[in-house]
């Protein structure tokens, strides 16, 4: 009875939507109707800001804010916002994620939270997946915000410091996730406070939030500097690994995308490179280059993970199929690919600063966003970001027909069937959008269509400059568009004249993606705003997803085709084969989730260190009284030296007092008999007192604005150098961390213990470098003063004699 009753009751999502329809929308409409059509909206915004500052009821003010945006949209575009857009906007203002289908007007919906958050006076970042969309949305929506008296900025790569500062000072700033993240990192690399561009991170409104928070979460944001690569060694290693064979020479784990040399390969390496033990410290460089060469060979495919054009290697976004402009793989992997492809080597990247997407958005006071397909990953979003997902109903019913998958024995049979389906649809002028999972796939299919003289257009990493135009035309009669993954997201496909009568846009998927969410994004390109449409996926047991996650299990299903019970050229629907394909995709989803979880857990450790380092760096950057900050490092260093040369477990006669005084720059500070020194603490106190006297004398002469300015720059260079070395060490530590699970050890715990040990060592090195530099400067100043004094005595003596 109870279970039956639960079936009748609306679920949590439905209850939330019903609540907003019943309680929120009438209040917004009431405020909207009370607006005078001649009312100055800029004055209304000023009054709203004032009432917010006074602390008036926020919910009442939110109703008014929505009414003002609705009126501004009507005046600007001549359109009335739909209820579902108001519902989506309300959810966003409550800090929830709104799942809204393609074509429901997410860009218009974003005006509501952007305006509300902008009223708070802290600045709101409206984040898109690429610069084209950021520029487009900024330009199209600027008129609405200006009518409301709100200022708008656009944050793009390549802007000057002053241009970026101006963009960030606006009420609403558009830009990409990567550029906002890079600006945060760069702001913590500056040498003066005036070079910083961002305000405190307050509100982030993320369009296509699943693409940003999930798809990009596997790859951290990295600012890298250039260092010259060793071309001969890269090419030699690339040539060497090409001769290696899987199983015999290396083991490959396709799920975790890891490779490792076998003992056979190690012996071969030692013989060829004439080294005794590959794992000795002095051979770290050779091992590193060989491992990167093997990763380039075994894990990274041309026209899937990267493309080669104009004698250069360009990375391809695995989820969008777009070129990742200006991005390189770090730690020499990019150069390993270049050596593999026999193109000139670029300069090697050295990590200067890094942060994961998860931790960057954790720095904001509040984040929210929209997506057409995020409910399948709602649990992960709630776990990592603490955000709830609410699905917003469509303005018009969805009438798209999603057909069952058609599954084939071989890729060849699948491709033949896809071409035949395209012919059938094209013959009646119905537009077709074919979604592929890689550039390679799209080009293979394009060649087949070309051989039959069928007109088509290909949208992938090699044609993204025409992306918006090509996607916009994909709904015209007879159009055939081949698009890599989600390419074109953010641009609506509108049906051409007469297309609705032909059944609307037909979607063909050529392979299951690693996530159902991305499949749903492809399906969602058709059937917008109540349009007719259809979709179907064509799969095979030879698809990459099967090869990576269930190769052996696929062999058992092959028997049904091989024994003749299923024809090799015909596809099947449903049943055991469909269940198998669903299982493979679920395995892929779990693996990707596991990778994102591991990235998150490892960076949580680094993030604590990063925040601690940034606090130390900010103290140097902003501390006006540098003469009080510097001695802290020296006193810490003196304590470290005392523990080193005078440990508690040694008697007085065994202490190396001479070396201690020498390293501390305090020769003669301790009486040679030291009979009155009873313990390490007393010894340390005497050295600290002696050094403080010297420091005070030094400051009487040298504490000037110029001296502080020079030392601030010097101090920052030293701590930055130590931090870069630390990041590099952590990167190498992370590379081999997965091996520990084979020894039944927790890789994260081992990484945490070792990472903090390395952080403490870095801190010691910073204090040591600062102290030694300062002591050297004080000794030189003391020697110079003594020389001047002797010269003065000499002059006086000479004058006296004369």
Secondary structure, 3 states (H helix, E strand, C coil): CHHHHHHHCCCHHHHHHHHHHHHHHHHHHHHHHHCCCCCCHHHHHHHHHHHHHHCCCHHHHHHHHHHHHHHHHHHHHCCCCCHHHHHHHHHHHCCCEEECCCCCCHHHHHHHHHHHHHHCCCCEEEEECCHHHHHHHHHHHHHHHHHCCCCEEEECCCCCHHHHHHHHCCCEEEEEHHHHHHHHHHHCCCCCHHHCCCCCCCEEEECCHHHHHCHHHHCCEEEEEEECCCHHHHHHHHHHHHCCCECCCEEEECCCCEEEECHHHHHHHHHHCCCCCCCCHHHHHHHHHHHHHHHHHHCCCECCCEEEECCEEEEECCCCCCECCCCCCCCCHHHHHHHHCCCCCCCEEEEEEEECHHHHHCCCCEEEEEECCCHHHHHHHHHHHCCCEEECCCCCCCCCEECCCEEECCHHHHHHHHHHHHHHHHHCCCCEEEEECCHHHHHHHHHHHHHCCCCCEEECCCCHHHHHHHHHHHHCCCCEEEEECCCCCCCCCCCCCCCHHHCCEEEEECCCCCCHHHHHHHHCCCCHHHCCEEEEEEEECCCHHHHHHCHHHHHHHHHHHHCCCCCCCCCECCHHHHHHHHHHHHHHHHHHHHHHHHHHHHHHHHHHHHHHHHHHHHHHHHCCCHHHHHHHHHHHHHHHHHHHHCCCCCCHHHCCHHHHHHHCCCCCCCCCCCCCCCCHHHHHHHHHHHHHHHHHHHHHHHCCHHHHHHHHHHHHHHHHHHHHHHHHHHHHHHHCHHHHHHHCCCHHHHHHHHHHHHHHHHHHHHHHHHHHHHHHHHHHHHHHHHHHHHHHHHHHHHHHHC
